[in-house]
């Protein structure tokens, strides 16, 4: 499994984005509100330590979804000293294991054992800016917390997590930004700015619509444990994450982003009762049934993207790589020796919905859309 995980990692030397999913063992409903809150706190701590950022999230009763930004480790830690790495451990200073390590560091410093301190700093570095290490530690800590509370033993999770590599936003030209008079008046170019990625935008909406598909809420802002509800409530991290997923930059007015994002979450704002239809197809707020999806696809039809997002879209969990034709093709060429000689390119069209220019690496053929 480690080999497969390494195969799906994005290019080195840049920030990469992943949609990750992990389910409880047996897919049993184990998490109530208390467990979801505990998981939220653990996630925020792990993000702060690891250097990753969550652009979107949703915690359900038997699984969770995260849309994660993973900076390149070497670029992100350029110029760091041993002290910088040791300070990161203070995020976990309330944990027994981290407290022991910090005590060891103090002892080594008093004894002049700088090499031992350097070894600890290097071990901390290897835990940071790494998707697999982030997920391993987060899931382990949730397992320990859950088992302690409920007096159980054994694994909490159903095997390794799933991940899909997503196309990042396109970088905005700093030269272009410098030439922009409005930006010059505001203090210079915003070189974080970029063009949004359809893959990030679609997956963020898909994640926030989880409680709708499951029938746990009528509206995503009514489900406390998703990023959209947190953003509506004014949580800064949630707003910045969704701003970046939707617009390709974090420093933008939330009101502007919220209007565009709601277009995906609410099917272009159309209010449709369960007994009404859109384009001849029945569509209640919770999404389509399996039978309705089958009828649409067998008749040669395709769902509007906002409607398809209310289905379970396998491309977003099993498609391996999601983005434009060029992005998926570039990934394919970088791993060319892993594919058969008959395959000429990487990008495959997504079935079932009006997905525009989005392409996927894995050409799924069965149950690409799953209803309620």
N, C-alpha and C positions, 0 to 999 in steps of 0.2 A: 504493500500500500504506500510505503514511503516513496518508492520509485514513481508511482503514479502521481503522487502529490508534487514531487519535484518537476515532473513533466508539465504540470499545469501552472507552474509559477510563471509570472510575467517577466519581461525582459529586465536584465540588471541595469543599474545606472539610472533608473527612473522610478517614480511613484506608480504603484499598481493598485488596482481596485478589484475586490472580490465580493461575490455574494456567497455567504456560507450558511449552511443549515446543519443542525444536529438535532437528533430525536432521542427521546428517552427509551430505555430498554423495553422491548415489547410494545413500544409506542403507547404505553399506559399513561393515563392522565394523572400526573403526579404533582403538578405545580398549581397551587392556589395563589391567592393574592400575596400572602406572606412570602411564599417561595419566589414569586416573580419580583417582589421588592428586594429580596436578598440577592437575587441574580443581578438585578439592576445595579446595586451597590458594588457587587463584585466586578461587574463589567467595567464600571467607571474607573475603579481603582486599577484594574488590569490595563485599561487603555492609557491611563496616565503614566503607568510604569513603562509600558511597552513602546510608547510613541506612536501607536496606531490611532486612527480616528474613525468613529462610527458615523457614517452619513445617514443611515436609517437603521431602525431595529424594530423587532416585534417579539415579545415573549408570550408564547402560548402555553396551554396546559401540558403538552407533551413534546414540544420542540421550540426552537427559536431560530430567527432569521437575523443576520447582520449584514449590512453593506459596509465594508471596511476599506479604508484607505491605508495602504502600507508603503511608507516612504522607503527608499533605498537606504540600507543600513550605513554603508560607507559614506555616502553623501550626507546623511543626517547627523552622523557623529564626527564629521570632519572637525578637527581642532579640539575634540573633547580630551579631558585629562582623566586620570584614574579617579580623581575626586568627583568628577561629574557622574561617572557610573555609580560610584558608591552612594552618592546622594539620591539616586533613583530608588535605592533600596528602602529609603525612608518612607516611601509610599506605603510599604508593608511593615512598618516598624511595630505595629500592634500584633503582627503574626510572630509566633514563637520561633519559627525557623529563620526568618529574616533578622529578628533581634539577635539570635545567636551569631549570625554572620557579621552583623554590625559590631557586636562585642569582640569578635575575633579580629576585625579590622583595627579596632582601638588597641587591642593587645599587641598586634603586629607592629603598629606604629610606635608604640612605647618602646618596643624592643628593637626598633630600627630594621625590621624585616620587610623592607620595601618590596622585595620580590614576591612575597606572599600576598601583599596588598594588590600588587599588579595582577596576580593570578585571579584573585577574586574579582577585580574590575573586569578582566577579560571574560570571566564566566557570566558576569552581568550583561556585558555587551552582547554575547551570543543569545541571550534571552530577549533582546530588544529588536524592534523593527523586523519581526519574523512572524508570519501568519501561523505557522504550525505551533510554534512555542506559545504564542498568545492563546490559541484555542486549547492546547494541552493544559496549560496552567489554569485557565478559566474553568474548564470542565472539571478538572480535578478538584479545585476549590469548592465548586458547587456540589460535587459529590460528597466531599467531606462534611460540608455544612448540612446538607440534606440528611445524610446518614446519621449524623450526630443528633439532629433534632428528632428524627423519626425512629431512632433505635434500630437501624437496618445496616446491613453490610453488603459489600459487592458493588459492581459497577452500576452507574446510574444511566449510562448512555448506550445507545445502539451503535456500537462500532465507531469508526472514524467519521469525521464530519465530511459533508459534501461541499465542494466549492466550484464556482464558475468565475473565470477571469473575464473582466469587463473592460471595454475600451474607455480610456480616460478622456477628460475634456481636452480639446485642442488648445495649446498655449497661445496666448494673445501676444502679439508683437509689441515689445517694449518700445521699439522705435516709433511704432504707430501711436502708442499711448502717449509718448513724449510730445508728439506733434499735435495731440488733441489739446486745444486751448483750455477747455473746461477742466481737464485733468491737471494741466499745469497750474491753473489758478487754485486748485484744491491741494496743491503741495507735491505734485509729481505723479508719474505713472503708477498705476496699480498693476504690477507685473504678475500678480496672482491671477488676474483676469484671464478668461479663456472662453471658448465656445463650448456650450454644454454637450454632454455625451448622451445620445438617445438611450444607450444601454444603461447608464446610471439612472437616468430619469425613469425609465420603464421599471427597472428593478426596485427602485425606491418606492414607487407607487404600488407595485406588486406586494412588497413587504408590508406596507401600511394597510393594505386591503385584506390582510389575513383574517382579522376578526370578523370582517363582513362575510367572507366566504364561509367561515365556520359558524355563522349565525350567532356570534357572541355580542354583536352590536349592530345598530342600524346605521351608524356613521362612524368613521375611523376616529374622529376627535372624541367620541364617546367611550373609547377603549383606552384606558390609562397607560397600558403597557406597550404602546407603539410610538414611534418617533413623531408622527404627525400630531397626536394628542399632546405630546410634550411641547412641540413647537407652538401649537395653539395656546397652550398654557403659559407661554413665554419663556420656556427653558432655552437659554442662549445656545448651548451646545447643539440642541436639536434643530434650532432655526439655522444655525450656521451650516450644519451638515446637510440639511435639505436644500438650502440655498446653493451649495456647491453642487449637489447632485442634479438640481434642476437647471441652474444657470451657468455652471462652470466656475463660479467664484463665490466666496463667502461674504464679502463686503458688499452687500446689495440689500435694498429695502425688503424686509420680510413681506410687506403688503403686496409688493409686485410679484414676488415668488409665489406667495400663497394663492393668488388669483390664477396663475398658470397651472400650478400643481393641482388645484381643485378640479381643473378641467379633466385631468386623468382620473382622479379619485371619484368624481361624480358624473362620469360619462358626458362630458361637455355641459354639465349643469342640468341635463334633462331629468325631470322627475317622472318616473315610470312606475305605475302600480303593478302589482303582481299579475293582474288580469289584463294589462295592456301589452303592447308589443312595439318593438323598434324594427323597422325594415321587415316586418312580417314575422319576426321571431319573438317569442315570449321572453320577457326580461323583468324579473322582480329585482328588488334591491340586492338580494343575496347572490345574484348571478344565475347562470344557466344550470339546468339539470343535465345529467349525462345523456339522457335521451334527446334533449333539445340540441346539444352539441353535435351528437351523431347525425341528427337529421340535417343540420346546417351543412356539415362537412360532406355528407354523402350527396347532397344536392349541388355540390360545387360552390357553395357559399363560403364567405369568410366573415368572421366577427370584426366589428370595429375594435380598434386597439383598446379603447376604454372599457369595452364590454369584455374583451378577452382577458383583461387583467383581473376580472372578477371570477375567472376560472383558475384552476391549478395549472400553471404553465410549466411543463416539464423542461422546456428549454432553459428556464431560469435556474434550475437545480441540477440538470443532467447534461446540459449542452456543452460543457467544457470551456468554451470561449464564446463571448458574445460581443458584437460590435459591427462596424462597417465591413464591407467586402475587403477593403484594403487591409484593415486591421487584422482580420481573421486570416487572410492570405499571408500576411507578414509573419504571423505566429506559425502558420503551417510551414512556411519556408525555413523558419529557424529550427523546426523539429522534423525536417523532411525525411530523415533516415528512420523515423518512427512509423512512417506510413508506407503503404504498398505502392508499387511503381505505377499502377493504373490511375491512382488519384492525382489529378493535375493541379488542383487548387484547394484552398481550405474552406472558404465561405460557402455555406448552404442556406437556402431560403428557409425561413420559418413558415410552417404550415398553420392553417386554421384561423389566422387573424390578419388584419391589414397592418403589417409590421413595418411598412416603408422600406428603408434601406438596411435595416438590421439583418445581420447574418450570424450563423452559428457554426461551430466546428463540427459538432456531432449531428448527423442527419437522422434525427429521431423520426420514427414512422408510426409507432403505436401509442395511442393515448397521449398525444402531444398536448391536448387540452382535456382537463378532467373537471367535471362539474361537481356540484354539491351532492 
